[in-house]
Amino acid sequence: MDPHIKAMLDAAEVASAGQAAPPLDAIPPEMIRAGYRMQRQAQNLNAPKDVTASDIMVDGADGQVPARLYVPANAPAVTPLLVYYHGGGFAIGDLETHDGHCRRMAAYAGVRVLAIDYRLAPEHPFPAGHDDCLAATKWAFDHASEIGVDPARIAVGGCSAGGNLAASICVDMKNDPQRKIAFQLLLYPGIWPDEETQSRKDLDGPVLTKAAIAWFDKCLAALGHPQAHRAMLGAADVAGAPPALVITAGYDPLKDEGRDFAAKLNAAGVKATHKEYPDMVHDFLIMGDVSPAIDTAAHEIAAQLKTALAQ
């Protein structure tokens, strides 16, 4: 494991020694969100400052939802766009938890980034978040000229649950003749496969624990829903989806499903590249200040995004 990340985890373990954490069900979701927000913001204080961030409203499935448009310094009048869906198990996370990461992607790839503040479970169970992100993505295509975007070079991306949203939207929109997604950036995505992977069986944390995954599943309430296939992507028909970059982390329970989804894309004729960062943990890209290796990884990922959208 990356020594800086290990030091962070060791310090957290010492700080919480002897204190039994209450079950997540016993804590109001807003309190969990506030704690997550404080933690991740504190780990991203050195994200690029020369990125203009504007809070706007975009179409959701049931009225408008907040979004944030990031424009890199000295950007031309028109650039490619990354529509970004934050992680957090569909229940936590927001524009602030992922602000530093979105700034890095904008600055390092030289593209505009539109982060979507979709509705969260359990207050808004499945498929509210998926529907919001789908509507917001269509909005980005339809309003491309207003936000300085080339509609032929729009990518979608997300981390963890956001990776699920990005992959799902690529399936939902693959036959849309007017709105062709150019690329999907799947960062340690939660695919919710049909069968439990070995890494989900073997790994209980760090960062993403079995208890947290169970709580996220309960909040989302997708299992048994008529549209559950939009979240449980193990059997998704991905033929015709856009090319992908799938990133996984060596100390992440989700690593096997990310690897397997990249293989599934390739088997369906979709060009997918898989890269694992073996010494990293779940959520590492939104802990930018914890280790120099995270910023290096962000540069590498952004370079591939830039290349994919250059044509």
Secondary structure, DSSP 4 states (H G I P E B T S, - for coil): --HHHHHHHHHHHHHTTT-PPPPGGGS-HHHHHHHHHHHHHHT-TTS-SSEEEEEEEEEETTEEEEEEEEEETT--SSEEEEEEE--STTTS--TTTTHHHHHHHHHHHT-EEEEE----TTTS-TTHHHHHHHHHHHHHHHTGGGGTEEEEEEEEEEETHHHHHHHHHHHHHTT-SS----EEEEES-----SS--HHHHH---SSS-HHHHHHHHHHH--TT-TTGGGT-GGG---TTPPPEEEEEEEE-TTHHHHHHHHHHHHHTT--EEEEEEEEEETTGGG-TTT-HHHHHHHHHHHHHHHHHT--
